[in-house]
């Protein structure tokens, strides 16, 4: 007799959980809605506000406590005894299209355009629908965005080639990794190990000007810069438990990556002794524009965004890069990060008001150009190279940049949910 390995608790559908409210009931709908929003990466300060609005429309009182690994909800109706439910759920699935559809369901219920039962049916359709872009395109875009980021980081043609190959290998691993918790938890370390080993191998064969650029470019999608920024935003909005948990989670990923790079570099140095650095020949300026366009196109696929949002993503990527670069040149890194985040946030609000483009579709690509993830990664590698003072100084700079990003986002009102339409009489 064969037995199936059960899914982990956080992956199990609530329909399969014994004694949970059925999905067509208001409480069952709200539990499934909060899990969907949490899974697609909605920050705590948005999640709690939105669920309070939904519960109010359905004549329920609700208290929500959300942290990166679980959700606790208490429902109160009239004079009945409050009922509390705890959901084990891991956030972080990047799918802008499903996030947009789920938010539309929430606002439709808030506005009275959809009942809880209809909303529950729509959520089931969203969760079971196929992704917009398949794995083949995802793997290709891992490679393409790595090549583009290597150019944006001022790499030469050797660094671009190395980053392209690293991105391809990382994309294949991430999109085809076995669904085993222990393996997926070690994915950052494994990818960092392979990235450093491959980068040193290319250094031996092609003569790289920098082995660091292909490593960071190759694993840029895995670097938790966005998680770090959201953590700082949650701390700034007094969601201390969630913000601290997310901050520690980002730190653990950095540590895994640093360990992977340390082991990979030492092993690669044994097999591929360091070669003499060649003279650096910068690529033409027009290649930067190509890299930014390629990055925008890749983000559209990697974040599961609709093609009609591509022009907005292109503009956001160019705004993030050029505004932050101008700010860094004129006023320093901290102010440059602040101005870049402020510009991206204002543009995201504009896109939402004009064409109802989800703010996540604009913010995520724009912020990847700005987030201090690669800075934090660099600080860890410096510490592992026994440059303790330099590593601590770089980590401090990373924290200041993260605070600047969050301040820019808060001022641009991106941290506030779009207000739903008033109820129909």
Secondary structure as GFF3:
##gff-version 3
##sequence-region A 1 425
A	DSSP	three_ten_helix	9	11	.	.	.	ID=ss1
A	DSSP	three_ten_helix	14	16	.	.	.	ID=ss2
A	DSSP	alpha_helix	26	39	.	.	.	ID=ss3
A	DSSP	alpha_helix	44	57	.	.	.	ID=ss4
A	DSSP	beta_strand	61	67	.	.	.	ID=ss5
A	DSSP	beta_strand	70	76	.	.	.	ID=ss6
A	DSSP	beta_strand	83	88	.	.	.	ID=ss7
A	DSSP	alpha_helix	96	110	.	.	.	ID=ss8
A	DSSP	alpha_helix	116	128	.	.	.	ID=ss9
A	DSSP	alpha_helix	135	152	.	.	.	ID=ss10
A	DSSP	alpha_helix	157	176	.	.	.	ID=ss11
A	DSSP	alpha_helix	181	185	.	.	.	ID=ss12
A	DSSP	alpha_helix	187	206	.	.	.	ID=ss13
A	DSSP	alpha_helix	211	218	.	.	.	ID=ss14
A	DSSP	alpha_helix	225	236	.	.	.	ID=ss15
A	DSSP	alpha_helix	240	271	.	.	.	ID=ss16
A	DSSP	alpha_helix	286	302	.	.	.	ID=ss17
A	DSSP	three_ten_helix	307	309	.	.	.	ID=ss18
A	DSSP	alpha_helix	310	331	.	.	.	ID=ss19
A	DSSP	alpha_helix	333	355	.	.	.	ID=ss20
A	DSSP	alpha_helix	359	370	.	.	.	ID=ss21
A	DSSP	alpha_helix	373	384	.	.	.	ID=ss22
A	DSSP	alpha_helix	388	411	.	.	.	ID=ss23
###
